[in-house]
Amino acid sequence: MNERVEKVFKDIFEIDIVYENASFGSISEWDSFSHINLMMQLEEEFGVKISLSKSQELKTVEKITNFLTNEKCF
């Protein structure tokens, strides 16, 4: 997992460990409000725009990492 992605997750959800298979349902702090904050923080950290429809698809660490890889963010 990318260190910058991991840091964003730790900051947003105030957790110590981020698992590669983590998802919207597996992190209790990951609710609809924090999901919006997560998307905004990812946009800021990686200089990428995430559309509303795309943000609704990005509900796992793996999907987020794949999206950022495809956008050539790292």
MODELLER restraints for C-alpha pairs under 7 A, 6 or more apart:
rsr = mdl.restraints
at = mdl.atoms
rsr.add(forms.Gaussian(group=physical.xy_distance, feature=features.Distance(at['CA:1:A'], at['CA:20:A']), mean=6.59, stdev=0.5))
rsr.add(forms.Gaussian(group=physical.xy_distance, feature=features.Distance(at['CA:6:A'], at['CA:18:A']), mean=6.28, stdev=0.5))
rsr.add(forms.Gaussian(group=physical.xy_distance, feature=features.Distance(at['CA:8:A'], at['CA:41:A']), mean=6.92, stdev=0.5))
rsr.add(forms.Gaussian(group=physical.xy_distance, feature=features.Distance(at['CA:9:A'], at['CA:18:A']), mean=6.99, stdev=0.5))
rsr.add(forms.Gaussian(group=physical.xy_distance, feature=features.Distance(at['CA:10:A'], at['CA:16:A']), mean=6.17, stdev=0.5))
rsr.add(forms.Gaussian(group=physical.xy_distance, feature=features.Distance(at['CA:12:A'], at['CA:38:A']), mean=6.34, stdev=0.5))
rsr.add(forms.Gaussian(group=physical.xy_distance, feature=features.Distance(at['CA:13:A'], at['CA:29:A']), mean=5.78, stdev=0.5))
rsr.add(forms.Gaussian(group=physical.xy_distance, feature=features.Distance(at['CA:13:A'], at['CA:30:A']), mean=6.81, stdev=0.5))
rsr.add(forms.Gaussian(group=physical.xy_distance, feature=features.Distance(at['CA:20:A'], at['CA:61:A']), mean=5.95, stdev=0.5))
rsr.add(forms.Gaussian(group=physical.xy_distance, feature=features.Distance(at['CA:20:A'], at['CA:62:A']), mean=6.34, stdev=0.5))
rsr.add(forms.Gaussian(group=physical.xy_distance, feature=features.Distance(at['CA:21:A'], at['CA:60:A']), mean=6.96, stdev=0.5))
rsr.add(forms.Gaussian(group=physical.xy_distance, feature=features.Distance(at['CA:21:A'], at['CA:61:A']), mean=6.35, stdev=0.5))
rsr.add(forms.Gaussian(group=physical.xy_distance, feature=features.Distance(at['CA:21:A'], at['CA:62:A']), mean=6.56, stdev=0.5))
rsr.add(forms.Gaussian(group=physical.xy_distance, feature=features.Distance(at['CA:22:A'], at['CA:60:A']), mean=5.88, stdev=0.5))
rsr.add(forms.Gaussian(group=physical.xy_distance, feature=features.Distance(at['CA:22:A'], at['CA:61:A']), mean=5.70, stdev=0.5))
rsr.add(forms.Gaussian(group=physical.xy_distance, feature=features.Distance(at['CA:23:A'], at['CA:59:A']), mean=5.70, stdev=0.5))
rsr.add(forms.Gaussian(group=physical.xy_distance, feature=features.Distance(at['CA:23:A'], at['CA:60:A']), mean=4.08, stdev=0.5))
rsr.add(forms.Gaussian(group=physical.xy_distance, feature=features.Distance(at['CA:23:A'], at['CA:61:A']), mean=6.22, stdev=0.5))
rsr.add(forms.Gaussian(group=physical.xy_distance, feature=features.Distance(at['CA:24:A'], at['CA:30:A']), mean=5.61, stdev=0.5))
rsr.add(forms.Gaussian(group=physical.xy_distance, feature=features.Distance(at['CA:24:A'], at['CA:59:A']), mean=5.26, stdev=0.5))
rsr.add(forms.Gaussian(group=physical.xy_distance, feature=features.Distance(at['CA:24:A'], at['CA:60:A']), mean=6.23, stdev=0.5))
rsr.add(forms.Gaussian(group=physical.xy_distance, feature=features.Distance(at['CA:39:A'], at['CA:55:A']), mean=6.76, stdev=0.5))
rsr.add(forms.Gaussian(group=physical.xy_distance, feature=features.Distance(at['CA:43:A'], at['CA:49:A']), mean=5.65, stdev=0.5))
rsr.add(forms.Gaussian(group=physical.xy_distance, feature=features.Distance(at['CA:43:A'], at['CA:50:A']), mean=6.69, stdev=0.5))
rsr.add(forms.Gaussian(group=physical.xy_distance, feature=features.Distance(at['CA:46:A'], at['CA:73:A']), mean=6.02, stdev=0.5))
rsr.add(forms.Gaussian(group=physical.xy_distance, feature=features.Distance(at['CA:58:A'], at['CA:64:A']), mean=5.46, stdev=0.5))
